[in-house]
Amino acid sequence: MFNETFKLSNDVEIPKLGLGTWLLDDAQAAQAVRDAVSIGYRHIDTAQAYKNEAGVGEAIRSCGVAREELFITTKVVAEAKTYNAAAQSIDESLAKMGLDYIDLLIIHSPQPWVEFRDENRYFEENKEVWKAMEDAYKTGKVKAIGLSNFLQDDIENILASCEIKPMVNQILAHVSNTPIELIEFCQKNDILVEAYSPIAHGAILDHAEVKIIADKYEVSVAQLCLRYAIQLGLVVIPKTANPDHMRNNAELDFAISDADMETLKNVEHIQDYGEHSFFPVFGGKLK
């Protein structure tokens, strides 16, 4: 699985499987990244909002694998909605991680988290942020640029005036929550979709209908969910600090039938992510 990649619209190759680091502090993230790299992972996903870029950077320097063999993603904080704020945040991420370049830089959200999916869409502000992203791309600070949590009209707003098209849109996507129309819109516009929380932050693991299908393929529910997203053409970035889970998440050498894919697309939507339901990455408001 580790050698399988998708190609972005600028011909940069991105591993289909990555490691998410959400909710890990610097020390936990550093250890998780070192463990993941030793297992075979080459794609690591972090964000300014995770407050662990320094830990990820430490792991990159100490993992024993050359920097150019790794694919590192980070995200401009959702609250940076001016050109200058975005440009500053890019430099801060590079400094915190101790890197000369970032492989993929994405806008974490079209709106600040406290206004996520509210009436103010920040269309003009996001164009300014995108200009800063384009300039960072042109100067080689980043190898690819994209979006996260952007809806179709948010993306159309960028496409209407951009010089460089977004290469990625990272969204919440998993069995029981598959935004097919948005995925297809992105794919028609050569925008690769990445699925964060592809195992529904664990909320899907006890789902009886999904477990029956997993048992049919003699795999875990987590493995089934990851394979499902990959067969939809999505990058998956499951978060874990557990090396055993990292290994299991990479054992995806099976194919889901078309019929079972259709069943999984139509699994009833999970409404409750438990303790993480109101974390802003899931669309809730900061308290």
N, C-alpha and C positions, 0 to 999 in steps of 0.2 A: 504493500500500500504506500510505503514511504516514497517510492520512486514515481508514483502517478501524479501527474500535474494537469492543470488546465492552462490554456494560454490566454493572457489578457489581450485586449485590442491593440496594445503597443508591442506585442510579441514577448513580453516578460512572462516567464513561466512561474506559476504559483502552485505549491503542493495542494492536492485535494484535501488532505487531512492536516489540521494544525492543532496546536495546544492553546486553549483559552486560559487566561490567568485572572479573570474577574474574581474579586473577593479574596485574593491572596495578597498578603503584605509583602514587603521587599524580601524578607528572609525566606518566606514560603515560596514566593515566585522564583527566587534564585535557585532554590533546591529543586523545585518542580521542573524548571527549564533544564537544569543540568541532567536530571533523571530522564526527561523526555528525549533530549539529544542523545544520551547514551543508548537509549532504546532504539533510536532511529528517526525521531521527529526532526524536521528541518524548518518547520513553519511555526512561528510563535506569534501570538496575538496579545497585545496589551493596549493600554489607553492612558492618557493623562488622568482621566477620572478614576482609574484604578489605584493611582498613587503607588505604583510598583515598578515604574520604568527604571529606576536606579537598580532595583534587584534583578530585573530582566537583563539590564546592561552588564551587571556583574557576572551573571551566568554566561552571557555571550562571550565574555573575555576569558572565562575560566573553564569552559565546557570541553575544550580540547579539539573543537572543530573550527575550521577556518571561517571567518566572518562571511566570505562570499558564498559559502555553501548553505548559509542560513537565510530564511525569508522572514523578515521582522516587520510586523504591522503595528502601528500605533494610531491614535485618534486625537484630533484636535478637540479640546474640551468644548462641550456643547454651548457654553456661555460666551465663547469667543466669537463675536458676531461683527467684527470690523476687520478690515484688511490688516491694520497694524497689530491688533490682538492675535489674529491668526498667525501672522508672520512671526511674532514674538513667541507664540506657543510652539511653533515648529522648531525654532532655535532652542527653546527650553527642553523639548523632548530629545533633541540630538545631544545636548549637554548632559542631561540626566542619564541617558543611556551610554554616553561616551562613544557615540557612533559618528562616522563621517557621512553616512547616508541611511535613510529609512527605505525599506523595500516597498512598503505600501502605507500611505498616509490617507486617512479618511476623516471626514467631518462626522463627529459622533452622533449628532442629531440635528435635524433642521431647525429645532427650537431649543432654547434653554430648557433643562429638565423640568423646572417649576412651571413652565408653560407648554409642556409637551402635548401636542395635538389640540392646543387651544386655538382660538380664533386668529390670533396674530401668527402669520405663517413665515415671517422673516424672509420673504422672497428677495428683496433688494439686498438685505444684509448677507444672505447666503451667496449672492453673486460676488460680493466683496471678498468674502472668505475664499470662494473658489478662485478668485484672481490671485490671492496670496498662495494658494495651493499650486496654481499653474506656474507662478514665478519660482517657487521652490523646486518644481519639477524641471523647469528649464535650466536652473543652475546646478542640478544634479544632487540637491539635498535629498530628494526622494525619487524613487524609480517608477512609481505608479501612484495615482491619486484616485480617490473614490469617495463614496458616501456611506452613511449608515442611518437606518431608520427613515429613509426618505420615501415618501409616497410618490405615486406617479406624477402628480402635479408639481411636487417639489423637484423631481428630476427634470420634468419638462421646463421648469423655470431655469435650471442650469443649462440645459441643452439649447435654450433659445438664444443665449448670448456667449456661451463659452468658446474659447479658442481650442481647448483640449477637452475632449469628452471624458466624462467619468468612466472609469474602468471597472469599478466594483460598486455594488450596493450591499452592505451587510445588514441583514434583517433577522428578526425573530422568525424562525421557521422550523417546524418539527411536525411529526405525526400528530394529528389533531389540530394543527394550526399551520396550514400550508396556503399562503396567499398566492394562488396560482396566477391570477390576472397580473399581479405586480411582477411576479417572476417572469412571466412570458413577455411583458412589456420591456423589462430590463434586457432579456435575452435577445429580443428583436432589435434592440439598440446597442448590441455588442457590449453590454454591461454584465459582467459576471456577478452572480448572486452568491453571497456567503451566508450560511446559516449559523447564527449564534444560538446558544442553548438548544442544540439539535436533539437533545434528549429531554427537552422540556424541564430542565433543571431537576430531573429525577421524577417529576410528577407523573410521567408516563409509565414508569417501570412496573407498576402494579396493575396496569390496564389489562383486563381479562382478554378482550378481543385481540389486542396487539400481542399478548403473550402466546396465544394460540398460534398465530402466524410465525412468531419467533421459534416456537417449538418445532414447527413444521420444517424449518431450515436448520434446526439444531444449533441455533445461535441464541445469544442473550437478546433481551429487548433493546438494550443499548446498541448492540451491533446492528440489529435490524433497523433501528431508527437512523443510524449513521449511513448505512447502505442505501436506505430509502432516499435520503437527501442527495447523496452522491449520484444516484441514478436519475434524479431530477436535474442533474447538471450543476449542483451546488457544491461549493467548498464547505466543509464542516470543521468547526473549531470547538469541540467539546472541552470543557474546563474540568481539570482534575489535578490533584496533587499526589494521587495514589499511583505508584508505578505499575501495579497490577492492572488497574483500570486503563492506564495508558497503553499497555500491551494489548489488552482485550479490545480496546477501541480501534486498534490498527489491524485486527484480524477480520478483514472484510472481504475475503476471497470467496464470495458467493454472489449469486444474482437473484433478485426478487422477480417473480413472474409479473407479466403485465396485469393479470387479474388481481394479484395481491397488491400491486402498486395502487390500483384503483381503489381497492378496499381501504388501504392505508390513507389515501387522500381524503377519504370520506369518514374517517373516524371522528366521532363527536368531539367538538371543541372542548379542551380543558379550560375551565374558567378560573381555577385556583392553583397558583404556584406555591402555595403554602407561605412560609416565612418570607419569600422573595417576591410576593405578588406586588408589593408597593415600592420595590426598588425602582428608581427612575429608568433604568435600562428596560424595564418591562412596561414603561409608560405611566407608572404611578407618579405622584407628586412628592417632592421632598417635604418632610414635615418640619 
